[in-house]
Amino acid sequence: MAYEADYGVFIGRFQPLHLGHEHIIRDALDRVAKLVVLVGSANVARDPRNPFTFAEREQMLRGSFAYEMAQGRLVVEPLDDHLYSDTAWVAEAQRRVRDIILADANPDGLGLHGTSDYSVVLAGYGKDNTSYYLKLFPEWGSIQIEAENATFGASDVRQRFFQRIPEVPQAALSKGVAEQLEEFARGDEFKRLLAEREYLEAYPKEWGEGPFVTADAVVVQAGHILLVERGQLPGKGLLALPGGFVGKGERIRDAAIRELREETAISDGKGQIPPAMLASFIEDSETRVFDAPARSLRGRIITHAFLFRMPERRELAEVKGGDDAAHARWYRLGELRPEQMFEDHWSIIEQMANL
């Protein structure tokens, strides 16, 4: 059979996989020899916008395309979020596809053949944001797939799923995905997400939609970073940078220092480190604004992150949780996992600590 390209690439979050996604995948498989499905936001913690892990979404795809995956014509790979760097996101997508092509081209593992002899195209709806992807991957072609008259998109499915509207699985999801969601709805994670969604829905009614200004402290010492575990919604139980909202009449830098002291009680062993000394540890060249519009589900929140570089020594500064933090601890930078982190705090750490 003559295909339009050797490899196709389809990028999506699949939160959850619905019939519209499946239509694109099946159409693309008719037109390319092998399809690589990149599952986005693979490295984020669960929240009402991203309720399912990569493993759970891979299971959805495997249930709907078991034969194609067994035949090797459909490959599913994770694609992490790099919220503040399109370059890093593009590079990861390119690496994923390159590695698959190289493995196919060199089945003996000798690495004698490259990727130049293979054609790659992006697959997507003719009127979706594939045009945006094309600007980021000019070396790849594209195949446009006509959309079916789908009643629901992924955001509609999520909204109805959390409202427990029963007809959604039959209307928008394949049988296997619907059953997976039904099972998920019986578990503790779903209950936690329901509580968080209710909190987030009430948030703008009480506080408004912003924009709000916050300050975060990125405190590093001897290969470690200081984090707190959130003790309240949203993100209860997730790790976060010490930080919070800037008070009326308060400078942003002062807010970062105040929140750091309130949430961690950071001490040199003789007593809590005074604000002036903490200020001396701030690297002014590493103060940045993080303002991605979708960085928080609470509303439009713009944060300013300050890098505190503590003196290098064997004994780390003493800390303990305070204010609304369940605990405060030092974590080895190399052992952190993005899915442990609240909102975009992993992306902030990536940028500030040069991970």
Salt bridges, closest charged atoms under 4 A:
GLU4 OE2 - ARG31 NE 2.86
GLU22 OE1 - ARG26 NH2 3.61
ASP27 OD1 - ARG31 NH1 3.84
GLU56 OE2 - ARG46 NH2 2.83
GLU58 OE2 - ARG62 NH2 3.78
GLU68 OE2 - ARG26 NH1 3.97
GLU77 OE1 - ARG96 NH1 3.15
GLU92 OE1 - HIS82 NE2 2.78
GLU92 OE2 - ARG96 NH2 3.40
ASP99 OD1 - ARG98 NH2 2.95
ASP104 OD2 - LYS34 NZ 2.90
GLU148 OE2 - HIS23 ND1 3.44
GLU167 OE2 - ARG160 NH1 3.58
GLU179 OE2 - LYS175 NZ 2.42
GLU189 OE1 - ARG46 NE 3.64
GLU189 OE1 - ARG192 NE 3.19
GLU196 OE1 - ARG192 NH1 3.76
GLU201 OE2 - ARG197 NH1 2.94
GLU229 OE1 - HIS327 ND1 3.32
GLU250 OE2 - ARG258 NE 2.70
GLU259 OE2 - ARG258 NH1 3.19
GLU262 OE1 - ARG258 NH1 3.32
GLU283 OE2 - ARG309 NE 2.65
ASP284 OD1 - ARG253 NH2 2.33
GLU286 OE1 - ARG288 NH2 3.02
GLU335 OE2 - ARG332 NH1 3.52
GLU339 OE2 - ARG337 NH1 3.13
GLU343 OE1 - ARG298 NH2 2.94
ASP344 OD1 - ARG295 NH2 2.74
GLU350 OE2 - HIS82 ND1 3.89
